[in-house]
Amino acid sequence: MLVNRMKKLILCSLLFLSFIAVLEAQNKFPSQTWHKGNLQLNDGTSYSGLLKYDLDNNLLQLQTETVITFTASNVANFDIYDETYGGIRKFYSLPYASNGDYETPFFFEVLTQGDYLALLCREYIATDTRGMNNWGAMGMNPFWGPQNFTGYRLAFTFYFLKEGRLEKYSMKKKELFDLLPGYEEELQLYMRKNRLEHDKRGDLLRISAYYNELKRG
C-alpha cells in the first residue's frame, strides 16, 4: 500500500515538474529564445545556425560550435524561423537617428513591403499595466494583437519606410493618414469593412499592403 502511494507521489511530482517546464518554455518572449536562422554580414559573408536577437542593444548572437556576437553595424540582414508563432521573420540593419541627427544602425523587422512603402517594427518588453493576465490562458498570437505574460507584455514601435526615409509612427489614427497620404477615404472604408484598428500589428500590415495596392492603381 505504501509502495503504491510512493509511486503515485513520484508520478504526480514528475507531472508537475513537466507542467512547470512547459509553462517556463511558453513564458519566454521571442527575444529570449534561440531560433534557427541565417544572417548576412555587410561584406557578404553568410552564416546559418541558432540566432538570438537583442533589439534593445542592437545585438545578434550566433550559436554554432561557439557563440559569436554581432552588432547592427556588422550585419546587413538576418532571418529566423519562429517556432512558437510559426513563419519566417526578416530583419534588416538600417541607419536611424533615434536621438538628434546622428544616424546609427538599428535592427528593424520587415512586416510588409511594396513599391511605395514598407512597414517595419521594433519589438520591446513592456510592463503590463492592464492586469495580470496569463499568456497560456489567452491562447492568442502576440503578433496580431496586444498580448502579455504575468506582469509584462510584448509591445511594438512601428515605422514606415518611404523613399529611403524612415518615419516613426506615433500610433495616432490621424498621423496614419498623414503617413499614407492621398487615399484617406479609401483607407477609412477598408478599415471599417474589415474591422481594422490603427494600432495593431496585424491590422497595420494589412492597411499598408492595401495602400501599396491603391498606389499601383
Stockholm file with secondary structure:
# STOCKHOLM 1.0

chainA/1-217         MLVNRMKKLILCSLLFLSFIAVLEAQNKFPSQTWHKGNLQLNDGTSYSGLLKYDLDNNLLQLQTETVITFTASNVANFDIYDETYGGIRKFYSLPYASNGDYETPFFFEVLTQGDYLALLCREYIATDTRGMNNWGAMGMNPFWGPQNFTGYRLAFTFYFLKEGRLEKYSMKKKELFDLLPGYEEELQLYMRKNRLEHDKRGDLLRISAYYNELKRG
#=GR chainA/1-217 SS CHHHHHHHHHHHHHHHHHHHHHHHHHTCCGGGSCEEEEEEETTSCEEEEEEEEETTTTEEEEESSSEEEEETTTEEEEEEECTTTCSEEEEEEEEECSSTTCCEEEEEEEEEECSSCEEEEEEEEEECCSCCCCHHHHCCCGGGSCEEETTEEEEEEEEEEETTEEEEECSCHHHHHHHSTTCHHHHHHHHHHHTCCTTCHHHHHHHHHHHHHHHHC
#=GC SS_cons         CHHHHHHHHHHHHHHHHHHHHHHHHHTCCGGGSCEEEEEEETTSCEEEEEEEEETTTTEEEEESSSEEEEETTTEEEEEEECTTTCSEEEEEEEEECSSTTCCEEEEEEEEEECSSCEEEEEEEEEECCSCCCCHHHHCCCGGGSCEEETTEEEEEEEEEEETTEEEEECSCHHHHHHHSTTCHHHHHHHHHHHTCCTTCHHHHHHHHHHHHHHHHC
//
